[in-house]
Amino acid sequence: MQNAPLSIRGLVKIHPGPVCALRGVDLEIPEGMFGLLGPNGAGKSTFMNIVAGLVEPTAGKVFLDGVDVVEHPRHMRERLGYLPQDFGFYPDLTGRAMLEFLLKLKGVTGPNGRRALADELLERVNLTSAAKRKVGGYSGGMRQRLGLAQAIAGNPRVLIVDEPTAGLDPEERQRFYRLLGEMSAGRVVLLSTHIVDDVSTLCPRLAVIRSGEVVADTTPSAARAAVDGLIFEGFVADAELPAFAAEHRVISAVLNEGRNNRVRAFVGPGRDAPAGFSRSAATLEDAYLVLMRCPSDETPPALSRGAAPAMAGGVA
């Protein structure tokens, strides 16, 4: 996809040491939800901080609607909503008072004043009934929704959310999914996470980052299709698992009822499936774990090169 609203070209970040956090990242990011999936330490937060204008890159460019925001960071800051992974609140303030305070810090108000805007935002994130409660008594999901309320204040062009569902229970996670989906219309939403379900549920496009490099730029359906027919599942006893893993490409092993392991294995072309294993429908998590755990020369080209057409990117 050419001329995407958010264009990342040749992004490099080297920290003192030297430590190379990003290695020439190229991405074209359209409107809507876009997932950045990778393990902790892969470079996701560094990438987000550079896009947000909080960190300067060593090299590379970031364009928002054609404007170089590395050279002109104010252009991004005036159009950015940001929900970081660790968002601090004052526990003794009510939800409304906390949000009003954050709006004041951001310099955002509405036609009817800051309090009216805070009430409108609390309604959008379903916190009206908790507006007078102290934030210290909020659940994790409620705090995330309050953080999202401040992030969308001012109707930002770009919304960045970093690991937003970490620590949320399943019900709160589903509620947050719905809110994020509603907020994605007409803006770029960057979702950085190591939780595959977040991306599978929300994002029509995603990039997988590993050791500072983009190793896939694709869609959930294309990623699943790239490994479909190559995933096998079976049971392996705990004592036999090391020997099994030495012979086969194990992508996950989950203890089953405290005894055997339910093992999923990637069986590349020309390899034999493990004895007693049966073919299993591929998931996005399978595709992700193949990228993380299998040698690059065994990774299906349709996965590692980005199976979906008309989108720049791939291995940096």
Beta strands, then each sheet from edge to edge (+ up, - down):
strand 1: 6-15
strand 2: 19-29
strand 3: 32-37
strand 4: 59-64
strand 5: 67-68
strand 6: 80-83
strand 7: 158-162
strand 8: 188-193
strand 9: 205-210
strand 10: 213-218
strand 11: 231-236
strand 12: 249-255
strand 13: 261-266
strand 14: 278-279
sheet 1: 2+ 1- 4+ 5-
sheet 2: 6+ 7+ 8+ 3+ 9+ 10-
sheet 3: 12+ 13- 11+ 14-
end
